[in-house]
């Protein structure tokens, strides 16, 4: 399986690139029509959730900087 890359965009969506599937809470797969790149909403304003429709331009602000998570609990 190839690596999937997720980019946390400043003031915007989560950009997903690579080979992936997206399912709802019941395990039903979204029909992505062959897309290998798309944006997932993280502002909560999209009318097309879970996908980004650009609604964050109305004021969502979040600057993201990578950091290390604490060690995994075992």
Residue, then its C-alpha position, 0 to 999 in steps of 0.5 A: x500500500x502506498x503512503x497517504x499524505x495529509x496536509x493541515x492547511x493554515x486557515x483551511x482544510x485537511x488536504x488528503x493525497x494518495x490512495x485512500x477510501x473514506x467511510x461514514x460511521x456505518x462503514x459505507x464508502x463515499x464515492x470519490x470518483x477516482x480522486x487521489x487528492x481532496x480536502x476535508x473540512x475542519x472548520x465545520x462550516x462546509x455545506x458538503x461535509x466531510x468535504x471542504x467547499x471553501x466556506x472557511x474563507x468566512x473567518x476560520x483561523x488556525x495556523x498549524x505547526x507540526x509537533x511531536x505527540x506524547x508517547x503512545x499509551x500501552 
